Amino acid sequence: MTHRVSFGRYTLEHLLGEGGMGQVWSAFDTQTRRRVAVKVLPADFARDDEYRTRFLREAQATASLQEPHVVPIHDFGEIEGRLFIDMALIVGDDVGTVLRRSGPMTPAEAISVVEQTAAALDAAHAIGLVHRDVKPSNIVTHATGFVYLIDFGIAWRQDQPTLTEQGAAVGTWAYMAPERFEGELSAQVDVYSLACVLYECLTGSKPFVNPEPAQQLVAHMFHDPPRAGAVNPAVPAALDEVIARGMAKRPGDRHESAGALAAAARAALDMPARLAVTEVAAPRLAATTPQVATGPRRNTRRAALGAVSVAVLAVAAIGVAAMDGETPQDPQSSTEATAPPDPPGSILATIATGAGTNAVAIDPDGYAYVSNGTDGSVAVLDTTERVLLTTTNVEAGPIALAVDTAAKSVYVANARSGTLSVIDTGTRTLRATIELDVIALTAVVDPAARTVYSTTHGSADTLFAVDTATDEVRTSTTFDCGRSFPFGLAVDTELGIALVTCTNDIVMLDTATMSVTGRIPTGPRPHGIVLDAARHIAYVANRDAGSVHAVDIRSGTVLSTVKVGRDSALLTLDPASNTVYVANRDDRTVSMIDTVFNTVVATVDIGGIPQGIAVDPRTRTVYVADSERGVVVVLAGRG
């Protein structure tokens, strides 16, 4: 707009920019007689009492910041039913505009931008503020080269309760840390975004270029950080390592602060080329031969501890046999003596499957199906020989799968394409593709009802019921999952209840009427969920607490809570051995819980990052998807 608009004491002279969070105007303040930048938020925001409270609180906190690289805030409040922020008007261009006009920066220029932005972020983090939308268009460079970080209007204060958002996650998906898609907020999300900005400054393009939101989500959650040096030869390898660490999937693996990332980038640029070191990846395991994996050097001590744990379990087994009055057999007394079973937790094999391995399902006929989120494929394993048989291409970003022996099908939820792929288990070919919503997240089969259920995230969180006879959507319903995506789904077929993990609870839906019937509080960030159908007890992994809840579905109460490991996300149940197996991603371990006594009986280091887990019903062996190495680790279970 070029005409002037009156807004309270301000005369809005011309529009500088606009987006989903409002408009920014060059304005004249008739009270102070100075030109300023005024951000005016959409009218709906002021009508949301929770958002309005948070906005005013955080604007006040941001105004208190004295760091020179934080754009000064003069005033804030509400005018004519619209929230606003009055900021200093900076003469210059945002970094996004600079890149579009002039192309990639030199490494020295890029690091200068990152250093100054990091100073602003560290000051904000020191008082508990998280920016949440660090991106090139929110970094303004003055003609002198001085950098300002702007738009703290959507900042989040760590010591305050979370308030309702307007729609989906606040921020820009191209720079959003993986944990943001699961509702987690900390200063580390800004570190991740700053690493993305560094990459874009060096290359002129975003780290993950696909514009589709679902594909952005999958890329941030599962794809390796791109290497700027592959696009811009002027970028030293050591600087690529800084970006890779800043964009690490797990917050604890990133630089401890924005300033630490900037310092590492400066050190990488100043490092002589002969000193630059690039980590050499471990050789990829052959797909046709079962092997015991050798982890990276940094895991040697963990692997040794895992071996000690297994040895302790073996000694305990011998002790129990002696107390029962059994006499240990002389191993040389018979050449036909049967070998003793492997102690629970022993690593029996490691099988290469594909990039981004994330979920496993096993059918009673002795085949395991493994989704490879990065490759867009499903691997088929022979569980008797423990070898890879074949790979079937599906849609983009397979993230969960389920086997239906009655329908002779494997159902694969594809996060990036928002579809459900159907693989024929006889021919191992793709039989159908079912359109669901923007992001498909789960797949659970009810064979008796000839239905497969799937949760999705798009314009709303939705539960779909698909007819396994026709491969068509039978019905669907939306529900409120809060700020988290519906990553966990289980179905109690006898009670006719679907259980979905959401922000702080389990949502219960009647599968006949597809209506919400109740909620069971669990604490923040419940993720994976499995069901003991005979006892109507659900086991829920809570990522933040590093624990597993045992929940009575009929009464809606938590029966017990078992501490496991950090970032406990996915889990599976073996009812025959009364065992729940839990993937602890940050600890790189699998915990075994005895469901009779609700205690952890063993913890096994798998040498990588565990994701999905499944139990072979014939042998009680456990198949663990290792997303870091693209393999499945086979463990001896509690047979």
N, C-alpha and C positions, 0 to 999 in steps of 0.2 A: 504493500500500500504506500502511496506517496502523499496522501492528504493527512492532515494532522487530526488527532483524536484526543478529546479531553478524557482524562482518567484521574478523578480526584484532583490532587494538586499538581499532577503531571500532565504535560502535553506530549503525547506520543507522536514523534515526528516521522520516523520510518522504521519499517520492520527489518531487523537484523537477521532473524532466523526463527524457525518454528519446528515443533515436533510433537510427539505424543504427550510431553509434559508441559506444553504451553508455548507461548510466543515471547521472544526477546525483542524489545524496542529500544532504539535510541530516543531518549526523551529529555525534556527540559523540566526541571523541578522548579516550579514557580515560587516555592517557599525559600529554598536555599540559593536560588538563582544560579544553578549549575546544570551542566549536561551530564546525564547519567544513563546507565543501561537498566531498564526495568523489565523483569520477567513477570509475565501475567499468566497464571495457571488457568486451565479450563474451569468453568463455573461448577461442574459436578464435583470437583475436588473440595471446594469450600462447603458443600452440602454433606460431605462425608465427615462426621464429627471426629472419628478416629484419625483419619488422614489429616484433617485440619489441625488437631492437637499435635500430632507428630511434626507436621510442617513448621508450625510456630515454634515448637520446642527446639527443633534442629536448626532453624534459621538463627535463633538466638545463640545457640552454641557456636555456629559457624561465624557469626559476627564477632564473637569473642576472640577468634584466632588472630594472632599478630604476625604470623609468618609472612614474609614479603611476597611469596609466590602464591598465596591465596588471595584471590581478587577481593578487595575490600567491600563489605556490605554496609551500606549507609542506613537502610531502614527495611522493614518488612511488616506484613500485616494483611489486612483485608480492606478492599475498597470496592464498593458497589457489588458486593457478593462475589468478588474474585480475590483469591490469594495472590500476593505479589512479593517480589524482592527487588529492592533498589540497590544496584551495585555500581561500582566505579566503571566508567566507560573506558575501555582499553582500546587505544588506537593500534590496530595491527590485524593480523590474520590468524585464524585458528590453524592448527597443524594439518588438519584434513585439507583445507584450502591450499596450503603451501604445497602439499604433496601432489594434489591434482594439477597445480599450475607448474611446478618445477620438477616433479619426479622425485625419486628416492634421495634421501639425504646422504651425506658422507657419514661414515661411522662416528667421526668426531662431532658433527652437528647433531646426530641422533642421540648420542650419549649426553650432550649438553641439555637437550630437551628433557631427557629422562631424569637427569640429576636434579634439575630444578623442580620438576613435577614431584619427584620423590621427596624433596624437602617439604613441599606442601602436604603431601600425604602423611609423612611421619608426624608432622605437627597435629594433623587432624586425629590420627590414631592415638596420639599421646593423651588426648582428652576423651577418647572413646568413640570418635566419629569414624564411620566408614563411608566413603564416597559412593560406591556402588555403580558408578557410571563413568569410569576413567576411559576416555577414548580421544582420538585426535581432535574431534570437533569441540571438546571441552578443555583443550589446552591452547591458549592464545599466546602468540609471540608478538611482543612489541617490536617496533622498528629497530630498537637497540639490541635485540636478541634476548631480552628479558622475558621469561615465561611466567604466565599466570594460569593456575588451575581454577576453572570456573564451574558453576552449576552444582553447588553443594545442596541445592534445594531438595534433592531426594536422598540426602545422606541419612544413614541409620545409626542410632546411638546404641552401643553395645550393652550399656547398663540399664536400658529401658526395655519394657515389654514390647514384643513384636506387635505391630498394628496392621490392620487390614490394608492390603494393596489395592490399587485400581487394576483389576484384571490380572494378567500374568505377571511373572517376575519383573520387578523394576530393573531397568538397565538396558543395555544394548547387547543382543545375543552374540554378536561377532567378537566381543571381548569378555564374555561372561565365564567365570570359573566353573568347573564341573559341579562343585558342591552347591552353587547357586540354584541349579535346576532341581535340587532336592531340598531347598529351603534353608540351607545353612549360610550364615552371614558372619564374617569375621574380617579383620584387617587383611587376611591373606587373599581375599577376593580382589582387593585393589592391587596387590603385588602381581597376581596373575594377569590382570588387565593391563598393568604397566608393561609387563613383558610382551603382551600382544602389541602394545603401542610401539615398543622398541622394534619389534619385527616389521611393523608397517612403515616406520620411519626409514628403515634400511632397505626395504623392497618396494615400497609404494603400493602394496596390496595387503589385505587383511590376512591373518594366518590361515583361516579356512574360508575359502572364497564363495562356497555355494550359498546363494541367498535364501534358500528354503529354511525356515526355523527348525524343522525337525532334523534336517541334515546338520545344521549348526550344532544342535544339542548333541547329536551322536559324535560329531567330530571332537567337540570339547571334552566329552566324557570318555571317548575310547581311542581316538586317533593320536599318534605320536606328534609332538610339536614339529612344525616344518622347520627346515634349516634355511636361514636367510642367505647363507653362502651359496646355496644352489641357485638362487635367483640373482644375487649380486656378488660377483667374484671378489669385490673389494672387502667383503665381510670376513674377518678372520675366523677360523674354526673355533677358537676360544670364546668368541662372542656368541657363536651359535650355542655353545654349551651353557652360557649364561641364560639365554632365552629358554632353552630346554628346561633348565632348573626352575626358572620363574614360572613356566607353564606346566610344571609337574601336576599330575592328576590329584595327588594327595597334598593337602595344604601343608602338612608337616615336612614335605620334601622340598618345599620352595625356600627361597631366601627368607631369613627371619623378619625382614622389614623391606619397605620400598627403598630406603637408603642403602641397605646391604646389596640389593639388586643393582642399584646405580654404581656403587663402589666396585662390585664385581665386573660390571661392564667397563668401567674405566680401567681397571687392572687388566682386563682382557685386551683392550685396545693398546695399552702401553706395553704389553708383554711382547718380547721379541718373538718373531715367527718360529725360531728354532725351539722355543720352549712350549709352544702350543701343543697340547696333548688331547687327542680324541680317543674316547673310550672305545675299545673294540668289542663289538657284541659277541656273545657266546655263539659258537657254531650251531646252526639249526639242526635239530635231530631228524634223522631219516624217518619218513612217514610210514615205512613198511616194516620196520624192525623195532620191537619194544626195547627200550633202553632205560636204565636208571639215570636220571638227570644229574648233571654236575652244575650246581648253581654258580653264580658270579662270585668272585673272590670275597666281596663284602658279606656274603652269607655263610662263609666257612664256619664261623663260630656258632651261628644259629644251627647249621646242619649238625655240628658235633653235639650240641645240646639236645637236638631231636633224637640223635642216635642214643644218647645216654638215657633219654626218657623211654625209648623202646626197650633198652636193656633192662631198665628197672621193671618194666611191665613183664618181661620174660622171667625175671627172678621171682616176681610176685606170683606168677603162674606156677612155678615150681614149688613155691612155699605152700600154696593151696593144695596141690597134689599130695604133698607130704603129710599135711594135716588130715587129709581124708584117708590116710592109711595106705596110700599107694606106694609101691616100691619102684623107684626110677629104674628103667630098663637099661642094662649095659648096652651101649651103642654097638659094641662089637660082638654081642652074644648072638646076633642073627643078621645075616646079610640081607634079609628081606624086611627089616624093620621099617615101618611107615614113618616118613619125615613128620616131625611135629608141625602144627599149623604156625603160620607167621604171626608174631605178636601184633595185636591191634595197633595200627598206626605205621606199620612197616611200609616203606615205599616199594611197591612191587614192579612198577613200570612207569615210564613217561612216554607218551605218544604225541608226536607233533600233529596238529590238526589244522591250523590256519591262524591268520592274524586277527587279534581281538577276540580270542576265545572267551565266551562269557556265560554259557549255560549248557547243561547236560540233562538228557532224559534217556532212560533205559527201558526197553521193552522186555517182556518175559522170554522172548525167543533168543536172547543173547546178543542183542545189538544195542550200541549206544549211539545217540545222536547228539552232536555238539554244534552249537551255533557260533559262527565266526563273525563278529560284528563288523570288523573292518573289511573282511573279504566279501561279505554279502553272500555267505554260503553256509551249508550245513554238512559237517563231516559225519560219515557213518563208520563206526568202529566195530570190529568183531571182539566181543568181550572174552571169548574163550582163548583166542590166539593173541589178543591185545595188540591188534594191528589196525591201521587205517585201510578201509576197503575202497571207499569212493567218496567223492564230494559232489554235492548237489547245489547249484546256484539258485538262490531265492531272490528276494527283493533287497533293498538297501537297509543295512543296519539291523540284522536279526539280533534280538535281545533276549528272547525267552521261547521255550518250546515245550510241547506236551505230546505224548504218544497215546493213540487210541487204537488198541489191538482189535477191537470189534470192527471199527471202520477201516482197519489196515492203513492208518494215516498218521503222519506227524504234522502237528500244527505249529507254525512258526510265526511269532509276533515280530514284525519288522518296524523298528522305531523310526527309521528315516523315511520310509515310504508310507507309514500309517496303514499297513496292510497285514493280512493273515495269509501266509503261504501254506498250501497243503501238499505234502509230499506223500506219494504212494509208497508204502513200505515194501511192496512186492517188487516194483520196478525201480524204486529209488529215484523217481523222476517227479518233477513238479506237476501236480494234477490240476491245481486251481490257485487263483489269487483273489482274495476277498477284500474289497475296499472297506476300511473302517473309518479312521479319523486321522488327524495330522500326525500323531505320535502313538503307535501301538506298543504296549509295554508288557503284557502278560498273556499267558495261554494256560487254561486249566480245562480238563475234559471231564464230563459226566457221561460215561458210556451208557448207563441205563436210560438216561433222558435223551440220548443221541444229540448231545449239545456240547459245544466248546465255548467257554467264556473267555472274554478278553477285556482288559481295561485300557482306555486310551486317554490321551490329553490333547485337547485342541481348543475350540472355543469354549468347551466345558469338559469336565471329567465325566467319562461315560463308561458304562458297563454294557458290552455287547453280548448277545446270545446267538450263536451261529448253529444252524442245523447241520449235523455231520453227514446226513444222508444226501442233502442237496448242495452243500457248501454255499449256503446263502444265509444272510442275516435274518434271523427270525424276529428279534425285537431288540430294543436297547433302551437305556434310561440314563439320565444325567444325575449327578450327585455332587455335593460340595466336599472337595478334598482339602480345602484350605490352600496354603501356599505350596505344599508338596505335590508331586505327581503321584498317581496311584501305582506305585512300583510293586506292591505285594497283593496277591490274590489267592484265596483258597475257597473251596466250596464244600460244605457239609451236605451231601446228597440226601441223607436221611432226614435232616431237619429242614432241608430246602432253603439254606442260607448261604449267601455269598459274603465273604469277609474281605474287605479291602483296607490296606494300611494307608493312612493319610498323615496329616501334619502332626497331630498329637493323639490320634486314636485309631480304632478300627471301626470302619463304617459297615453296618450289617444291612444287607438287602435281601428281601424275599425273592427267590428265583422264580416263583410262580407269577407274582404280581409285578416284579421288578421295581419294588418300592423300598425306600429306606425304612427300616424298622427299629433302628437303635444305633448307639455308638458306645464303644468300650474304651475308656481312657487308658493310654499306655505310657504317657510321657513323650517327649519330643523325638521325632524322626524314627518311628517304627518303619522297617523296610520289608525284609522277607517274612513270609508267613507260611507255615505248613500245618497240616491237620492230622490229628489222631482220630480217625473217623469212628473207631469203636468206642472211645471214651468221650468224644465230642470236646476234645481239648485242642486248642490251637497254640502253637509255639511261634513267638514273634521276636525277631531280632531287632533290638534298638541300637542304632548306629552310634548316637551320641553317648549313651550310657555304657556301651560295650557289654550288653547283657541280653539275656533271653527271658521273656515272660512266658509262663504257662498260664493260659487263659481258659477258664470254663465258659464255653459258648452259651450254655443254657442259662446260667446265672449272670453272665456278663461280668465276672470278677476275675482278678488276677490271683491265681493260686500260689505262685511262687516266682521269684526272680533269681536267675543264676548269672553270676558274673563270668564273662568269657574273655574276649580280647578286644583290642581297639578296632573301631569301625566294623563291628559285627553286622554284616549286611544280609547275606543269603544263607539259607539252611535247608536241610532235608531231614526226614524222619525214616528210621528203619523200625517199624513196630515189632518185628520178629525178635530183635535184640534189645528193644526198649532203649533206643539210642537216637539222639538228635545230633547231627553233625553241623557245625557252624563255621562259616568262612569269616575269619578276622583279617580284613584286608590290610590295615595298617601294620599289624603284627606279622603278616605273611604266614599265618598259621591256621590250622583247623582244630577246633575244640570238639571233644566228644562228651556229651551230656547223658548220664544215666537218668532216664525219665521216671524210674521208680523212686529213686532217692533225690532226684533233682540236684545232682552234683556233677562237676567236671571230673571225669576219670582219666583223661589223657589230653594232651595238646601236642600237635605234630607240626613241625616246620616243613612246608612244602617247597621252599626254595624260590617262590615267586609270589604273585598276588592272586589269592584265591577268589573266585567269583561263584559261579553256580556249582552245586554239588548234587549227586544222585547216587543211589545205592542199587547195585545189581541184586534183584530179588532171589536169584538162584545161588549166588556165592557169598552174599553179604559184603562183597568188596565195594569200595567207595571210589567214585570217579569225581575228581576235582578239576574244574576249569581254571587254568592259570592264564590270566589275561596278559600278563607281562611277557611271557615267553611263547604264547600261542601253542600251549600244549595241554594235555590232560594228564594229571598225576593220579595213578591208581594206588590206593592205600588198602591194606588189610583192615577189614572192619571188625566189629565186635560180634563175630558169628556165634 
